[in-house]
Amino acid sequence: MSDLRKAALLGAFYGRRQKSLLVVEDEPAVREMVADNFRMSGYAVEEASSVGEAWELISRAMPNLVLLDWMLPDSSGMEFLRRLRREEPTRALPVIMLTARGEEADRIRGLNVGADDYLGKPFSLRELEARVKAVLRRAGVADFEPVVRAGGLEIDLERHRVMANSVETQLGPTEFRLLHFLMSHPERVFSRTQLLDNAWGHDVYIEERTVDVHVRRLRRRLEPSGTDEHIQTVRGVGYKFSVAMPPQDAR
């Protein structure tokens, strides 16, 4: 990779201060209205008109929240929500249902399946934005922080410095981005593809197993301080950052 490409990638990574939303809605007018409103409010927004398209977007990059219509052409929003709650990487992904089905029984059904909130159509964009902010707060999705601290580790984006149990630790650019991304989403499990998209970028074409190489390098750098155990393997899925002590097979 050229130095120019590396610089562009680092700039894009460190500049990502936006919260991200995925709007899943098959009515173009409604989808575009909602998406444009949140873009004007400073959110990064992806749009999907079907469950298949939504799942593809999520597999490439995990949003902070999904706005999900109940009725979709290839499957129901309810079935999609059940799938999100079954899969480990998306189990805790916040979801707000948007639907014309406003009966109490439907609202209760949606909430019981795992929706974080429910808003009937037609709805006020101001109310929707307020609900999105409330759900994100409850989910612990904070605004951009230049310094992230957890489990004896401190990573400072502005100084490009990592402290491990108060000792400065030198990391390469890729390991630095990888650690920052994982620490910024504690306890969230990410697949290798998701890590490639978020720590390397969408336009970088490398093998998924490259992630394993960089995880091993990151752990070796953190091992002297004993903080390497926070980078944990979730078998069959990917990796996560956790402050809890890992089980024996989580390395």
Secondary structure, 3 states (H helix, E strand, C coil): CCHHHHHHHHHHHHCCCCCEEEEECCCHHHHHHHHHHHHHCCCEEEEECCHHHHHHHHHHCCCCEEEEECCCCCCCHHHHHHHHHHCHHHCCCCEEEEECCCCHHHHHHHHHHCCCEEEECCCCHHHHHHHHHHHHHHCCCCCCCCEEEECCEEEECCCCEEEECCEEECCCHHHHHHHHHHHHCCCCCEEHHHHHHHHHCCCCCCCCCHHHHHHHHHHHHHHHHCCHHHEEEECCCEEEECCCCCCCCCC
